[in-house]
Amino acid sequence: MFIALAALVSLASAPAGSQPRAAALVSPLVQSKSAHHEDTRLGFKFKPPKDWTAVPLKVDENWQVAKYLSPREYIYNDPQGWTWDHKPQLVVIAFPAAVVEKDVEVEKKDEKTTEIRILNPYKNYEDYLARTYSGGGYFIAAEEQGEIEGVAVRKLEIKVEKLSYNGPKRVVTWIFDTAEIDFAVQIEMLETAYPKLKKELETALKTFRITPRAADASATRGVGEMTLSPTAWSDLPVFERRMRRQDQERVLHQRAQQDLPEGWTAKKHGRFLVLNRSDERCAQRMAERGEAVIRWLDEQFPFVGPEEYMRAPILRICKDWEEQNAVSSGTGWSTWWLEIVTHDDKGGAASWQGQYFNWRVFELWFQERDHALFYAFPPWLSQGLRDTAEDVVVSKGKVEFRRDSWERDQLRTRARSNALSKPRDLMRLSSSSFYEKQDWGMHYETEALVRFLLSPAAQRNARTKDVLPSYIANLKRVVDEIKAEEKPAAETDAPAEADKPKTEEEEAARFKAERTKWKDREQRIVDQTFERTFRDWSDKDWADFEKAYFAAQD
């Protein structure tokens, strides 16, 4: 039986007796001249620490309702001699009683499909804490009960030490307990910064107040079905899927532009909605490069999902890395398919952020057009295309693929030691075989191979000019054939209750069998795609190809 999991979050502010509607806790905020943050729908206000900057929330954020970032970086020097910096962050998390008291809603769609909607991924702040800091070895160091203007307040001090990224942390959280919504005001900082910030942060926490909600507080801001995964609606006819994607894109873009903090701008650049806290020239350059890459993909691979609608990406350009990290954090996860969050690191297309942006555009295009094909890319293609895409530059609207000096030197070193793999050997490797070799130099080889197939030298040769599009077209055919074979089996082969594993040994055996099946399937895809692409190649064709390829690495 196929089970679809969909997160559903409802507001606690619905009138008594009414049914909560699916909506995210994204609320209208008011920032007055006194620098208060006020949420008129959920009913709270507070005064953030002086000069702290409001950070936009993800459009699918369901729990965090306010976020602020310190303007100051604090330093941690670890025992190994590394220096880390970190900006303290304040987050308000809301836990509506109407949501957290529910477990799931189950609806049987038909004989083969049951939809389970998870209503309460977080029951309370402790649950949120356990999931957020699961890898950091946290513990509650102190707890105190209090009261502010008749509202019970629980004050926690949490230490996050083991495995904590960029240094041990101190988390100070005050939980305001009300009948309808619990609000947790959480401030995270480096442990070394806590003594310097303690008084200032306590002053800010003491300003938190519960306020009357607006008259229309029961109104929700539904966004439709917020599952933006490329697999969404894959069983629908392409026209209906296109209509749903277009409607979802419209709502998503509307939400992204609402309640932007001071200093942010929203502007459409081509198909990109750019939310920007950098300069306009940076936004223009990035959007133009993204548009050029998408045009190149449309022209190069017209057979990949030609009827699919590619939802327009949201490009968020933050002020710096700390703000980018703050925007990227949170409980929302579904929109990462369509959101590209970056910052202007002043390095242009060749910088880390420039390379990340390039790859995310490539990835998004393939996922939107044919996600099953994208996931089936063998390692030489997936790794090679990723690394090649990262080095894309755009000149006069044209895409160019360049290699950096580091990669060139690594390839020359491997060539001098006769360690370069033959192209046909790289193309025959499944992902398990590729990564079992534990040879990092092969990553440079995959990029070299893909870039060579895109190079003018390969494009001038009748034998090699169409290798890459031909290979991807054959890969698509093989994937579609296997999907067609497996679909009837998937619909009828659900294990009966009596066949389910009853011991750890049976469970291990089932897992091993599934893993073997997956590896066999993957190798079949690799072998059949290779055979169809190169079935009429002679030994001389391969020799000529390898000669030109190896010469290009000098």
N, C-alpha and C positions, 0 to 999 in steps of 0.2 A: 504494500500500500504506500502510495506517495504521500508524504506529509509535508505541507508547506508551513514554514515558520515565519510569522510576520509580527514585528514589534508593534504594539498598540498602546499608546499612552493617552490618558484622559485627564482633563482638568478637574480639580476638586471644587471649583467655583460654580458648578452647575446648580441650578435651583433644586431645592429638596424635592425628591420624588422623580426627578427627570433622569434620563439615562445619559451617562457621560459619553461624549463624542470623541472619536479619535482625533487627537491634536497634540502638537508639541508645545512645551512650556516656553514659548518665545513670547515675551510680553512687551507692551509698549513702555518705554522708559522716558523719564523726564529728568534732565540734568539742569537744575536751576542755577541762578547766578551764585548761590551759596555753595555750589559744587556738590549738592546732594544727588544721589542716585535714587530715583523714586519709580516704583513699578505700581501703576494705578490699577492694574488688573489682578495681579496676585496679592497686592496689598502689603507692601513693605517699602521702607526707605532706609538709607544709611548714608553716612558721609565717608567716602573712601579717604585713605591717607593722602596728604598733600602732594600734588603733582603726579599722582599715580594715573595711568592712562587706561581708559576703557578699551577693552578688547572685543571685537565682534565675536558672536557665537556662531557655531555651525548652523546651517539652515535646518538640519534634522536633529538638533540638540533637544533632548527631551527632559533633562534633569537640571543642568546648569542654567541659571537664569540671569547671572551677572558675572562679569570677569574683569579684573583690573591688574595692571602690571606696574611694578615699581620702575621709576626712571633710573635707578641706581643699580649697578652690578656689584655683587660681593664675591670675594675670591676665596677659593679653597685650594690649598696645596696638599696633594696626597703624598703618602709615604714613598711612592715610587718616583717622586720628583715632578709629576705633572701638575700644571696649574689649571684650575677650572673656574669659570665664572657663572654666576646665576643671578637672575633677577627675581625677587620675591613676587608671588602671585596670590591674589585674592579671588576666591570663587564663592558664589552663593549657589547652593544646591537646594532645590525644593522637592519635598516628598509629600504629595497630596494623599490624604487618607483614602480617598475613593479609588486611588490607583493601587497603592501598596497593599491594601487589604484583599485585593483580588489575586488569584493565581493565574489561571488561563481561561480562555473561552474556546470551546471546541465546537466546530460546526462541520457536519458531514456534508460535503458538496455533492458527491455521488458515490457509486459503489467502490470506486478506486481512489478517491481523493478525500482526505479529511484535513481541514485547515485548523491549525492550532495557533491562536494569537496569544503571545506572551504579554501579560499586562503589567507585570511588576518585576522587571529585571533587578531593581533595588528595593528591598523592603524598608530599609532605614539607612542612616548614615554609616553604621558599622558594616553593613553589607557593601555599601559603596566603597568604604575604606578598604575592605578586604580585597575587592576586585581591582581597585585602582593601584594599590601598593603591594600586590601579591608577590612581586619579584624583589621587594626591597627590604624584607625582614623587619617590618614595622612592629611597634608595641606601644600601648598607651602608658605613658610615663606618669601622668597625673590626671585626676578627674575631680571636678568640684561642682556642686550644685549652687544655683543662684536664682535671682529673679530681677527682672527689669520691667518696671511699670506693669506689674501683675502678670507678666509672662514668664513661665518657668524657663530657665536657661541652664543647660549643662555645658560646662567648660572642660574641654579636653586638650591635653598636650601630648602629641604623638611624636615618637622618634622613629626615623627611617634610616637604618644604618647599613645593613648588609646588602650588597648589590645595588645600592642606590646610585643612580646615574649622576655624575659630576659632584659627588660628595655627600656625606651624611646630612640629612634634612631634619628640620623641626617643623611640625605642622601644628598650628594652633587653631582649634575649631570651637566655635560656640554654636550650640544647637538650641534654637528657639522653638518651643513646643506649643503648638496651638491645636485647637480641636479639628481644624480642617486641613492645615498644611504645616509640616515641620520644615523650618529653614535652617540649614547648616551653613554658617559663614566660615569658610576655611581659608587659612593663610599659610602658604608653604614658603620656607626660606632655608638657606644653609644653616646648619647648626651653629657655625661660627658667627653668623649675622644676628642670631636671636638676641643676645644681650644688648646689642645696639638698637634693635628695633622694638623690643618688648613694650616699652612705654607708649610709643607712637601707635602700635597696632592695637593695644588694649583700648586706647582712646577711640580709635575708629570702630572697634567692636561694640563699644558702649553706646554708639550712636544708632545702632540698628533698632528700628521700631516697626511694629505691626501697625498698618494703617487700614482705614476702610477701603474696600474695593469699589471701583467705579460702578455706576448703575448698570452698565452693560457687561459686568464682570463674567456673566455666564457665556458670553459670546466666545467661540473658539475660532482659532485660525487654522482650520484644516488645510492640509496640503495634499489631500488625495493619498494615494498609495505611495509612500516615500521610499519604497525599495527601488533604488536606482541601479541595482545590479544589472549588467548586460543580459543576464539570464531571465529577467522579468518579462512575463507575457510571451515567452518563447513558444508556447503552444497555441497562440492566437494567430489568425491570418495576418499577413504582413501589413495590410491596410489598417486594420484595427490596432495593431501594435504601434504603427506610425502615429495614429491619432492620439493614443494614450501618451506616447513619448512627447509629442508636441505640447499637449496640455500640461503634462508634468513639468516640462522645461519652462513653460510660461509661469507657473506657480512658483517654481523653484527660484527663478530669476526675480520675481516680485519679492519673495521673502528675503532673498539675499541683500536686496537694496533697502529694506526697511530697518529703521532704528540703527543705522550705521553710526558709530561714535564720531565725535568731533575729529576732524583731520582726515577722514576717509572720503573718497569720492567714488561715484559709480558712473561708468560710461561704457557704451557699447563700441568696441573696436572690431569691425567685421562681424564674425560670428561669436567672438569672445565678449562676455560680460566681464569687464575689468573693475574690480574693487581695489582701490589704490591708495596707499599711504606713502608712496614714493613720488618721484617727479613724473610728469606727464610724458616726457621723452622716453623714459624707461618703459612705461606701459605701451607706448606706441611701437617701440622696437620689438618688444616681446610678442605683442599681438601680431605684428606683421610677419615675424618669423614663424609663429604658429600657423598663420594663414598660408604661408608659402609651403610649409611642410604638409599641411592637409591637402593643398592642391596637388603637390607632387604625389602623394599617396593615391589620390583619386585617379590621377593619370597613369600611374605605374601599375596599380592593381584594380582595374575597373571591374573585375569579375568577383571581387570580395564584397559580398553583401550589397549589390547595387541598388536594391529596393529598400534597404534599411535606412531609417532616419537617424542621423547622428545628432544627438542632443548637444546644443551649444555649451561649451565649457565655461565655468566660472574661474577666472584667474584672480587670485588674491595676492597682491604685492604688498608685503609688510615692510615696516621700517627697518627691522633688523632680524637676526636669527632668533633672539629671545621672543620677539613678538610673533614670529612665524611659528615657533614651538608652542606658544600659548594659544594661538588660533587653532592649531592642529589638534591640540589636546581636547578632551571632552568625552562625552558618552556617545555622541553620534558617530555612526560609521557608514551609513549607506551612501552618502553623497561623495565619498572619496573617489568614486569612479569618475565624477564629473567636475570635481573641484581640484584645481592645481594651486597649492599654497606655496609661495616662495617669498624671497625678498631680494632687493637689489644689492648684490654684494660688490657692485662696481667693476665686475670682471667681464661683463658682456657675455657673448655666447660661449666663450671658452671657459668660463668660471664654473664652479661646482653647481651653483644655482642655475646657470644658463644650460648646463648639460642636463640637469634634472628636468627642467622645463621641456627641453627637446624630447627627452624620452617619454615623458608623460603624455605629450601630444601623440607620439607614435602609438603608445600603448592604448590610449583612449580611442584612437581611430579604429584600430583592429578589434578592440573589445566591442565597440558599438556596432561595427559592421558584421562581425562573425566571431563571437566569443569562443565557440567550440573549436574553430580553426586556430585561433590565437593560443588557446591552452594546449593544442596539440603540436605546436612548434617544437621540433627537436632542438637540442642544445646548441648546435652550430648556428641555427637560425635565430633562436630566441636570444641567446647571449650575444651573438654577432650583430644582430639587428639593433639590440639595445645599445651596445657600445658604439656602433656606427652612428646611430641616431644622436647620441650624446655629443658627437663631434660635428654636428651639422652647423653650417654657417649659411646665411642667405645674402647673396650679392645681387643687387638690382632685381630682386624678386625671384631669383633662381636659387635652388638648393644646391649646395656643394658639400661634398663629404671629404673632410680632411682628417689626417691622422696627426697625433701629437708626437713630439720628439721622444717622449718616454716609451711609447709603444714601438716606434721605429727602432730604437736602440735595443729593446727587448727581442724583437723579431730578428734583428741582425745577429744578436748573440746566439739565439737558437739556431739560426741558419749556419753560422760558423761551426757549431758543434754538431751539425747534422741532426738536430733534434726537432726540426719542423715536421709536422704531420703532413701526409699527403691529403689533398682535399677530399678524395673519395673515402679515405679512412675517417675523417672528421664527420662526413655526412652519414656514415653508417652507425654512428654512436647514438644509443638512447641516452636519456638523462641519467639513469642509474649507472650506465657504463662510463659516461663522461665524468661524473663526479667521483666515481670510485677510483679513478686514476689519480685524483688529488694533485693534479699538475696545473698550477695557476697559469703557467705560460700558455696553456691551451686557450685561455680566455682571449689572449691577444691574437691567437691564430684565428679564432672564430670571427673576430672583428676584421682581421686582414682578409679573410675569405669573402665575407659579405661586401666589404668595401671594394675588393677587386672586381666582383661581379657587377658592381655599379659603376666601375671606372670607365673612362673613355676607351682604354685599351680593350676591355672585354666587350664594350658596346660596338666597337668597330669589327669584331670578329663574328662572322655569321653563326659559328658554333656556340659561342658563349653569350651572345647579346641577350638572349631570352631565357637563360638558365634560371635566374631568380624568379621571374613571374611564372615560368613554366613549372618550376618545382612547387611553388605555393598553390598553383591551380591543381596540380596532381595531388598535393597534400589534402586540399579541400575535398576532392573526389573520394579519396580513401576514407577520410573522416566521415563523410556523409554516408558512405556505404556501410561502414561499421556501425554507425548510429542506427541505420535502418535495420541491420541484423539484430542489434541488441534491444531495440524497442519492444518487440513482442515478448522477449524473454523477461525484460524488466517488469512488464505488466502482469506476467503470470507466475514468475518464480519467487514471489515473496515467501520466505520460509514459514512453514507452518509452526504452530507453537511447540509441537513435539520435536521439531528439527532444530530448535534453537539451542545454542550451547548451554550446558548445565554445570560445567566445571571449568576451572581455569585452563586445564589442558585442552578441552574442547574449544574454548574461546581462542587460545593461542593457535590451535590448528586452523580454525576458521580464518583468523587474521592472516596467517601465513599463506593460506590458499588464495585469499583475496589479493594479497600483495603479489603473489606469483602471477595471478590472472592479469593484474594491472601491468606488470613488467612485460608479460607476453604480448599484451595488446599494444603497448607502446612500441616494442620492437617490431611488431607486425606493421604498424603505421610507418615507421622509419624505413623498413625494408621495401615495402610495396611502393612507397613514394619515390624512393631512389630508383627502383627498377623501372617504373613508368617514365621517369624523367630522362634516364640515361640508357634505355634499352637498345638504342641504335648507335651508341657510341663505340668506336673501335679503340684498340689499344693505342693507335696513333693519335686519335682525338684526345685521349687522356694524357698521353705524353706531351702533346702540344699545349694542352691546358695547364699542366703542371709546370712546364717550362716557363710559360708566360707568368703564371702565378708566383713562382719562386723568384723570377727576375724582378717582379714588382716589389719584393720585400727588401731589395738592396738599397 
